[in-house]
């Protein structure tokens, strides 16, 4: 499924729990993002966070397993 990047840029809430995510990329395009749920993933580092996430108020990284 293809989603236009202009629609993605308007994303406010993102819930990606238990998806075996290991890397965070492209968050710099989500300037409206306020809530991010990434619990139960295998994220190795938090390098994907940038200063452009000025509206981000809540991050759930519970049970973030390292490989």
N, C-alpha and C positions, 0 to 999 in steps of 0.2 A: 504494500500500500504506500503510495506517495503522498506526502503531506507538504504543501507549499511552505517554504521557509518563512514567509510573511505571517502565516498562521501560527507557526511554532514560536515566533518572536512574541506573540501575545499570550503565551502560556503563563498562567498564574500559579497553578497547582500541578505538581508532578509526583505521581505515586508509582514507584518502580521497585516494589518490595519483592524479595525472593526471586530475582531474575538472573542470578549468577553473574552480575555485573562485576567486572574486575577493574575497570578504568573509567574515569569521569572525563568526558570531552565535550566541547561545544557549549558549555554553560554560558560563555561570554555573550552568546546571541540571545539569551533569555533575560533581558533586562527587566521584565515585569514579574519574573518568578518570585513568589513570596513564600511558598511552602514546597519543600523537597523531602520526600520519603524514600530512603534508600536502604531500609533495614533488611537484614537477612541476605546480604550480598557479600561478595568476596573482594571488596575494594582494597587495593594494595596501597594506594596513597591518595592524598586529597589535592593533587596538583591542578585539578580542573576548576577550582574556584578562583574568580578574578574580581577586581574592583567594580566591574560592570554589574555585579549582582547587588545593587544598592537597595533593592526592595526585598531581598531575602530575609525573612524573619524567623523561619523555623526550618531546621534540618533534623531529620531522624536518621541516625547512623547506627542505631542499636543492632547488636549482634553482627558487627562488621568483622568478618573472618579474614585473617591474613593467610596467604598461601606461602 
